[in-house]
Amino acid sequence: MGELPYKRRMKIFSFSCALVLLCATADPSRSQSADPLAENAFPPELLLFYQSEIGLSDDVRNDLIKDVQKLSQKISDLDGTRKKEADALSDLLKADNVNEQAALAQLDNLLDREREIKRSQLSLVIGIKNKLTPEQQAQALDIKKKISGGQLPSPQELQRKLQDKVEKVQQGVQEWQNDNRDPSPIAEIMQEFEPAIKEGKYKDAEAIVDRALKRLGEK
């Protein structure tokens, strides 16, 4: 009875994964070498997972999620065009006698698309920082340093932890079903998971999953 609603609600976790992955790709501060941007920019997922410590307001959090979603669509469109430009350049270079001028012009087209992507990413990161107060920026910077020093888990580690718990809930529900137990009480608890994830409230979402796990452990 509770299987189909439960499965639909479990699929919402993909939103969490997608958002964190998007934040990672939308953040140009992830550079292998040290630079001013990497030192001073704040990845979106950092602000979402540590929003209570940073003191992020609901309005800023909601704006952040909307901005990330908008960038997701924009980058998706630009990346599709970038791929076409790369394929066109590849076709030109396959010729036995390469037209140098055409190849260089096509390279310029490819670089233009990549430049647009990087500018869009940078614009997001700058916009995020400008939404924070100086005190919030200082707190976010302190959290970054603690993550680098191993004193705090990274947003990716927190996301994996949440994902592991969701998978345990899925396994527990399957065991209930195998024992002919009605999983609808778990589905009822997990109804709260979707809005928490959509609002970027990861700690609330984890607390909901913990409740579901506790209920699954009851005889």
C-alpha positions in Angstrom: 0.0 0.0 0.0 2.8 2.4 0.9 5.3 1.2 -1.8 4.5 3.6 -4.7 4.2 6.8 -2.6 7.4 5.8 -0.8 9.3 5.3 -4.0 8.2 8.6 -5.3 9.3 10.4 -2.2 12.7 8.6 -2.2 13.3 9.9 -5.7 13.3 13.5 -4.4 16.7 12.7 -2.9 18.1 13.1 -6.4 17.4 16.8 -6.0 19.8 16.9 -3.1 22.5 15.1 -5.1 21.9 17.3 -8.1 22.0 20.5 -6.1 25.3 19.6 -4.5 26.8 18.4 -7.7 25.6 21.6 -9.4 27.1 23.7 -6.7 30.4 21.9 -7.2 30.4 22.6 -11.0 29.1 26.1 -10.6 32.0 27.1 -8.3 35.0 28.4 -10.2 36.9 28.7 -6.9 37.8 25.0 -7.1 41.3 25.5 -8.5 44.3 23.2 -8.1 46.5 26.2 -7.5 46.0 28.9 -4.9 44.6 32.1 -6.1 42.6 35.0 -4.6 39.3 33.7 -5.8 39.8 30.2 -4.3 40.8 31.9 -1.0 37.9 34.3 -0.8 34.9 32.7 -2.6 32.3 30.6 -0.8 31.0 27.5 -2.5 27.1 27.4 -2.5 27.1 23.9 -0.9 29.3 25.2 2.0 26.6 27.9 2.8 23.8 25.4 2.5 25.3 22.7 4.7 26.6 25.2 7.3 23.8 27.7 7.1 23.0 27.7 10.8 26.6 28.2 11.8 26.9 31.0 9.3 23.6 32.6 10.2 22.1 32.4 6.7 18.6 33.9 6.6 15.8 32.1 4.9 15.6 34.8 2.2 19.3 34.5 1.4 19.1 30.7 1.4 16.1 30.7 -0.9 17.8 33.3 -3.2 20.9 31.1 -3.3 18.9 28.0 -4.4 17.1 30.0 -7.1 20.4 31.4 -8.4 21.9 27.9 -8.5 18.9 26.5 -10.4 19.0 29.3 -12.9 22.7 28.8 -13.5 22.1 25.1 -13.9 19.8 25.7 -16.9 22.1 28.3 -18.3 25.2 26.2 -18.1 23.3 23.2 -19.5 22.4 25.3 -22.6 25.9 26.7 -22.9 27.5 23.3 -22.4 25.4 21.9 -25.2 26.6 24.7 -27.5 30.2 24.2 -26.3 30.0 20.5 -27.2 28.9 21.3 -30.7 31.7 23.8 -31.1 34.2 21.2 -29.9 32.8 18.5 -32.3 33.1 21.0 -35.1 36.7 21.7 -34.3 37.4 18.0 -34.0 36.0 17.4 -37.5 38.2 20.2 -38.9 41.3 18.7 -37.3 40.6 15.2 -38.7 41.3 16.3 -42.3 44.5 15.2 -43.9 45.1 18.8 -44.9 43.8 21.0 -42.1 42.4 24.4 -43.0 44.4 26.4 -40.4 42.3 29.6 -40.6 39.0 27.7 -40.2 40.4 25.6 -37.3 41.6 28.8 -35.5 38.3 30.5 -36.0 36.5 27.4 -34.7 38.8 27.4 -31.7 37.8 31.0 -31.0 34.1 29.9 -31.0 34.9 27.1 -28.6 36.8 29.4 -26.3 34.0 32.0 -26.4 31.5 29.4 -25.1 33.9 28.3 -22.3 34.4 31.9 -21.4 30.7 32.4 -21.1 30.4 29.4 -18.8 33.3 30.7 -16.6 31.8 34.2 -16.4 28.4 32.8 -15.4 30.0 30.7 -12.7 32.0 33.6 -11.4 29.0 35.8 -11.4 27.2 33.4 -9.2 30.0 33.1 -6.7 30.4 36.9 -6.5 26.6 37.3 -6.1 26.6 34.8 -3.3 29.4 36.6 -1.4 27.8 40.0 -1.8 24.6 38.6 -0.1 26.6 37.8 3.1 27.3 40.3 5.9 31.0 40.8 6.8 30.3 38.7 10.0 28.8 35.9 7.9 31.8 36.0 5.5 34.2 35.8 8.4 32.3 32.8 9.8 32.2 31.1 6.3 35.9 31.7 5.9 36.5 30.1 9.3 34.5 27.1 8.4 36.5 26.7 5.2 39.7 26.8 7.1 38.4 24.1 9.6 37.3 21.9 6.7 40.8 22.2 5.1 42.3 21.4 8.5 40.1 18.3 9.0 38.3 19.8 11.9 34.9 19.8 10.1 33.5 17.5 7.5 33.2 18.9 3.9 29.8 19.4 2.3 30.5 16.5 0.1 31.2 14.3 3.1 27.9 15.5 4.7 26.0 14.8 1.5 27.4 11.3 1.3 26.4 10.7 4.9 22.9 11.8 4.2 22.7 9.6 1.1 23.9 6.6 3.1 21.1 7.1 5.6 18.5 7.4 2.9 19.8 4.1 1.4 19.4 2.5 4.8 15.8 3.7 4.9 15.2 2.2 1.5 16.7 -1.1 2.6 14.7 -1.0 5.8 11.5 -0.4 3.9 12.3 -3.3 1.6 12.8 -5.6 4.6 9.4 -4.5 6.0 7.8 -5.3 2.7 9.5 -8.7 2.6 8.0 -9.3 6.0 4.6 -8.2 4.8 4.7 -5.1 7.0 3.0 -1.9 5.8 5.8 0.7 5.1 3.3 3.6 5.0 4.4 4.9 8.4 7.8 5.4 7.0 6.4 7.1 3.9 4.5 9.4 6.1 7.6 10.5 7.9 9.5 10.9 4.7 6.8 13.3 3.4 8.7 16.0 5.3 11.9 15.1 3.5 11.0 16.7 0.1 10.2 20.2 1.3 13.3 20.2 3.6 15.5 19.3 0.6 13.9 21.7 -1.7 14.5 24.5 0.8 18.1 23.5 1.3 17.6 22.5 4.9 20.0 19.6 5.0 20.2 19.3 8.8 16.4 19.2 9.0 16.3 16.6 6.2 18.8 14.4 8.0 16.8 14.6 11.2 13.8 13.4 9.3 15.7 10.5 7.9 17.0 9.7 11.4 13.3 9.6 12.6 12.5 7.1 9.8 15.5 4.9 10.7 14.4 4.9 14.3 10.9 3.9 13.4 12.3 1.1 11.2 14.3 -0.2 14.1 11.2 -0.5 16.3 9.6 -3.9 16.6 
